Amino acid sequence: MDVGMMMIFTSYGWENCPDGRVWDEEIRLARLAADSGFDCLWSAEHHFNDYSFVPDNINLMAHLTALCPDIDVGTAAVILPWHDPLRVAENASVLDMLSKGRLRLGMGRGLARREFNAFRLSMDESRGRFDEAAPMIIDALKTGYIEGDGPYYKQPRTEIRPRPQHSFDGRIYAVASSEDSVDSAAKLGAHIVMFADRPWEVRAPVIDRGRDLHRQYHGTEPPHVMLTDFCVCGTNLAETEEEARVYQGKFVESNFYHYEFLGEHFKSVKGYDSYQQKAEMARESGLEGAVDGFMRAASWGTPDKILRGLEDRRKIVGDFELNVAFRFGGTPYAVAERGLKLFAAEVLPVLKSWGPADA
């Protein structure tokens, strides 16, 4: 199994936590993960708020590829509606050249109304902008030229310099929760990226649908879905359960806040039907119910409990790549470091030994 580490870069849940401390702690964990056998370092793009603040994750990964030369780096994701696709293709080409082919390029369309508003963009356009920009970028990284004549991006044929040095086959990822996003990811031939935020029995039909669509569009077996997890790992089961309820709970609270899941706006935003369903579930169950659901999906406990949970998950959704965050929701640095070290020592070697799941 391919296992990466996710960096959130959040201060939501901490008291008086300066931005510099957030970045220092995440990068310390990144260096530890790189030395502990993880396969990739990942980070999302977010702006303006305590929820997460990595306004340029390609820039961040350029730093980490030099700091950690023996591990892949990935974006989960670059939010395409907020960027000119030409600039994304150029920056990805530079980073992939500097990293000698270690970039995994993940793309998404964005979900937070507050971020779209700050960029003076309409969420109604996010699907169209993503579906137009993503193929342009992938083709540019394949051919060395970018061009487009869609409603959003009138791009004359332009050469990418430095020219792409390595094939991106197998290194394209796309965040997808809704059915239309899964369809879009399948058309791109991308790894689907999902988050551990709801029971896997609910996710499984959508994951299977994505695999079927990939086969339909490309006539090949699909790449593994990547599941991003939020982990509290320790040696005492009761203590880690208490920690998980606090830190995973605070992370759920930050999601409610940042994405406004208790609001009504998803009803009127084009292309966000699945998030309206999630918002309705959130209103029905409340924060406590949402935390319970999150804890059923995410990883916490002793290494043995975490491994059993991942085995059960694989029985439900089949083979997957894993991306694990250890710092979120006010988790003290000592707890995050403890969890990463214990996971690397006792969980990671077992995951690496797994063969393909039974069909």
N, C-alpha and C positions, 0 to 999 in steps of 0.2 A: 504493500500500500504506500502511496505517495502521501507524505504528511508535512504540512507547512505550519508556520506560526503566523497568526493574524495580529496586527497592531492596530488598535483603535484610536489611540491618541486622544483620550477623553479626560476631562477634569470633573465631569458630572458625578457627584457622589463623594467627592473629597472636600474637606474644609480647607479653604485658603491654599489652594494648590496652583502655584504659578504655571503659566504655559511652558516656561523653560524646564521646570521639574517634570512635567508630563513627557516632554520630548526626551529628556535625559533618561527617564526610567524605561520608556519604550525601547530606546536604542540600546540600553544595557541588556534588556531582555533579548533583543535581536542578536546581539553578539553572543549571548549565552546559547540561544537556539542554534546559531550557526556552528557553534563548537560542540553541539550535543547530538548531531545526527539528523536534524530536521532537513527537509528537502528544499524549502522555499520560504522566503519572508514576504508577507503580503500586507498591503494597506489599502484602505478605502480613500476616496476623495470626499471630504466634507469641509464646510466653510462656516465661519462666523459665530459658532456657538460652542458651549461646553460639551455638547453631545459628542463632538469629534471635530478636530481641526487639522486636516492635512490638505491645504488648498492646492497642492501640486505633488501628487504622489509619484509621478515620474521623476521629479527633482529629488524627492526623498530617496528613491531607489538608486539614483545615480550616486548619492553619497554612500548608501549601504553596499552597493556593488564593489566599491573601493575598500570599504571598511571590512567587508566579509567576502573575500574573493572565492570561497569554495561552496557557495550556496546560491540557488536561483533567487531571483527577485520578481515579485508580481504585483500587479495593480488589480484590486478587487473592490472598486473598479474606477477607471476614468469615466466621468459622467459626460457623455458625448454632447448632449444638447447645450452644455455650457462652454463648448470649445469649437474652434475652427478645425475641421478634420485635417486640413493641410498641416496645421501646427502639431496635432496629435501624431500624425504619421512621421513628421520630421523628428520630433522629440523621441518617439519610440525607436526610430532608426539609430539615433545617436546613442541612446541608452543600450540598445542591443549590441551595437558595435563596441562600446566601452566595456560591456559585461561579457563580451565574446560569446554571445548567443544564450545568455542566461535569463533573458526577460520573458516572462509570461504576461501577455497583454490581456487584461480583463477590462471589459467595457460595460457600462450600464446607462440607464436613461434617467435616473434620479426619481426621488419620491417626496422630498420635503418641500412643501409649498413655500416655506420661509426662504429657502435657498433660491428657488426659481424667482421669487419676488425681488430678492436682492440683485439678481442678475438681469432683472427687467425682462424676463421671459415668461411665456405662458406654458403651464403644464400641459395644456391641450395639444401643444406641438411636440411633446417629448417623444412620443412613439414615431411620428413622421421623421423627426430630426435624427433619431437613433437609426431607424431603418434605412435612411439615406446615407448617413455618415459612416456607419460601420463597414459596409461593403467597400466604400471608397478607400478607407484606411487599410483594410485587409488586402485589397488589390494593390494598393501602393506599396505595401511591404513585400508583396510577392513579385511585382513587376518593376518596381523602382520609379513608377510614374503614378500621379494622382490626377483624376479628372472627374467631373460630375456636371450634370445638367438637370438636376431635380429642382423642386420648388423652393428648397431652402439653400442649396449650395451650388451656385453657378461657378464651377471651378474649371478654368482652362487647363488643358493638359500641361503638367509641370513635373519636372524631374525632382526626385527626392535626393538631396545630398546632405550628408554622406549617403551613398547608395546603400540599401539594405545588404548586409553581409551574410546573413544566415536565413534558412528557411524557417518560417513561423508555423509550419505544419505541426499540429498538436500543441501549440502554445497560445491559442486564442481562447479566451474565456468570456462568458457573458452572464451577468446577473439576471436571473429569471425566476419569478414567483408566479406571475399571472400566466394564463394560457397563451395570450398573444406574445408575451415575452419568451416563453418556451418555444413557440413556433419560430420567432425571430432568431433565437439562438441556434435552433436546428438548421435553419436556412444557412446560417454562417458556418456551420460545421464546428461550432464552438463547444467547449466544456460548459455545461450549465452550472451556475453557481447559486446555491441556496443556503439559507441560514437556519440554524437550529432554534426555531421560534414557535413551532407547533408540532403536534404529534406526527410521527413519520408515516403512520397509516393514512393520514390526510395528504401527505406529500407524495406518497408512492404512485397514485394514478397519474399525477402530473409528470413525475419523473419518467414513468413508463411511456407516457404520451410523447415526451421529448425524444426518447430513444426511437420510437416508431417513426416519428417525423424525420429524424436524421436518416434512417434507413430509406425512407421514401424519397428524400431529396438527393441523397448522395450514393445510395446503393452500397454503403459500407457500414460496418459496426460503429456505433457512436463512441466518442470518448467518454471517459468516466465523468459523472457529475461530481462537482466538488462541494462538500458540505462544510460550512463554516460553523464551528462549535465554540462554546464559551465554558471554560473548564475551571473547576475548583478541585484540586487534587491534594489529598493528604493521607496520613496513615490511620486516622481515627474517623470512622464512618459517621458517628453522631456529630462530631465537631465539624466535619466538612459539610454535612447536611445543613447545619446551622449557618455556616459561612455562605453556602450556596444560596440559601434563602435570602440572606442579606444582600450579597453582591450581585447575584443574578437578578434578584428582585429590584435592586436599584437600577440595573441596566434596563430591565423592562420598563421601569418608570421613565427612564431617559428616552426610550423609544416612544412612549405615549406622548411625552412632551415635544420631542423634536418633530415627529411626523404627524402630530395632532390627530391621533387615532380616535379620540373622543369627539372630534368635530364631524361636521356633515359635508365637508367640501368634496370628498371623494365621489359623492353622488353625482356631482355636476362636472367632474373633470374627465375628459375623454381618455379612455384606455386604462382606467384604474379600477375596473369593476371588482377584481379580486381583493383589492385593498378596502373597498367599501364593505365587502363581506367580512374582512378581518376587523374593520372598525365596528361593525354591528356586533360581532362576537365580543369585542373588547368592552363595549357598552353593557352588554348583557352580563358578562362574567365579572366585570370590574377589575381593578388592578390585582387583587388577591387571586382571582381565578386565572388571570393571565400569567401570573408568576407560577402558579401550579402547573399550567400547561407548558410553560417554558422549561421548568425543571424536569418535566417528563421527557422533553426532547433533548435537552443539553446534557453534558457530561459533568458529573460531580461524584465525589466519594473517594474510596481507596482505589488504587490501580486495578485491583481485581474487579470491583464493581464497575468501573469505567470500561474495562475490557468486555465484561459480560453485556453491558449496554450497547457497545459498538457491535458485538456479535449479533445481538438481537436486531439492531438497526440494519445490518447487512442482510439478514434474512428477509427483511421487509422491502428494502429498496435495491438490493443487489450490490455489486461492487461500487466503490466510490473512493474519491480522494478526500482527505481530511485536512481541514485548516483550523487550527486551535488558537483561541485567544485566552490569555491568562490574566490580563490586566483590564478591568472594566468595573463599573459600578462601585467605585470606592475601594476596590481591593488594595490592601496595603502592599507595598512593594515586596516586603518579606514573604507574604503569602503567595504573591504571583511567582516569585523566584522559587519558592519551595515547590509549588505545583509544577512549574516547568521542569525542574530538576528531577522530581519524582516521576513525572510522566515520561521524560526522556530515558530514565534508567529502567523503568519497569513496564511501561505501556508500549513505548515506541519499538523496542526490539521484537515484541510479539506481533505488532501490526506489520512490521517489515517481513515477518516470516509467513504471513498468510498467503495462500495461493488463491486462485480465482474462486469466487463464491459459486455454489451449486446453482444451476439454472432454476 
